[in-house]
Amino acid sequence: MAFTLKPARGEEFVNRDELLTEMLSELADSNSTVGYALYGKRRIGKTSVLKEVQRRLEPEKGCVAVYFSVWDLIDNSVEEFCRNLGLEIIDAYRPGLGLGYRARELVQMPLSLLGKVLGETKLRVIYSEFEFLVSRKKPSEAVVLLEHCFGLAEKLAKSTGTKCVLLIDEFPSVIDLKVENRKIEEGILKKIRTIFEDWEKTTLCISGSVRSTMELTVLSASSPFYRQLVVKEVKPLGIEHVRVLLRQNLKIPEKSVEEIYSFSAGIPFYVNFIGKMLERKGKRDPESVRAIEQEFLAEEGNLLFREEFNSLSPKEKAIVIEISRNRHRPGEIASSIGDKVSNINTFLSYLIDKGHIFRKEKGFYSLEDPVFERWIRETQVSE
């Protein structure tokens, strides 16, 4: 095993046993259409959970799991979303259909040849959906595209006697999809919910990093998927699991484990990154670990966080800097930067919507990512 900066799978996967056991028990049950909504801060391991669920469902007879990330889209259109998700669904079913071509190879075929190929397989039952997705019809038919895309999963599941599990990463970002360069916004959630209600052999598992968009999707009483999915928060690793993750790859003293846990706050991405740096350096005493952490902030931290920080407005930057200086209340921030409390509250709301901060309690705000906070404090405050 080795430290990984990619989603963990198999032996690289640490902890989450209770969550995985519950999800797999429900999702592998052919008589259940119960799905899950995972939320948690960036880099916490939600993608790892979804991909590990997919991996463990693969050998299950009668179950086909499809993983798809909304963040993998390029032009961010409804048309691209439907086409790419549809191709992933067909590829997942390809082995059981006797189809000799990958879905993206089918897209390149003339429709006359495509009809012949699909007519010789079980895919003929969804030929109309597939033809619609690949024929590049006008993007104004967004609603019909969604119906055909999600119809692929349900029809293939029914025709093959299987259950289809759709695992859609960063699902709330569908509200940013565009039709003719205009965002489709919340209406897409309601449409997918309507399709979801009619499923008999398909279920949905989603994830999201930004709490405000998860509120819009599933967490609030007014959201389309409220109480339609089992909601689970993916939390940071405890120190005992950080210890396991580090020691399955390194010989490292307890004080160094504690230092890495304190720095990373148990976020797996940072634990793995510091672990990889320690592998190269050789020394693993606490002082060496602290030097590695400073190196991480100065070099890798700039790559990870600079663009994120620079995307903020001047007022938003000033506010996150003040929070990194332990000024967590609107009044304290307003006093420090010479602004009105009402203005600070407005920009705090913007930062919550962007997923950078959260309200820990009434009138008290903190940054979501403690390593990002430390990078701001050590690189931006002094500038």
Secondary structure as UniProt FT lines:
FT   HELIX           10..12
FT   HELIX           17..27
FT   TURN            30..31
FT   STRAND          35..39
FT   TURN            42..43
FT   HELIX           46..57
FT   TURN            58..59
FT   TURN            61..62
FT   STRAND          63..69
FT   HELIX           70..72
FT   HELIX           78..97
FT   HELIX           103..107
FT   HELIX           111..119
FT   HELIX           122..126
FT   HELIX           127..134
FT   TURN            135..136
FT   HELIX           139..141
FT   HELIX           142..160
FT   STRAND          163..169
FT   HELIX           171..176
FT   STRAND          178..179
FT   TURN            180..181
FT   STRAND          182..183
FT   TURN            185..186
FT   HELIX           187..197
FT   STRAND          202..208
FT   HELIX           211..214
FT   HELIX           215..219
FT   TURN            221..222
FT   TURN            224..228
FT   STRAND          229..233
FT   HELIX           239..247
FT   TURN            248..249
FT   HELIX           254..264
FT   TURN            265..266
FT   HELIX           268..281
FT   HELIX           286..295
FT   HELIX           296..300
FT   HELIX           301..310
FT   HELIX           314..324
FT   TURN            325..326
FT   HELIX           330..337
FT   HELIX           341..353
FT   TURN            354..355
FT   STRAND          357..361
FT   TURN            362..363
FT   STRAND          364..367
FT   HELIX           370..375
FT   HELIX           376..380
FT   TURN            381..382
//
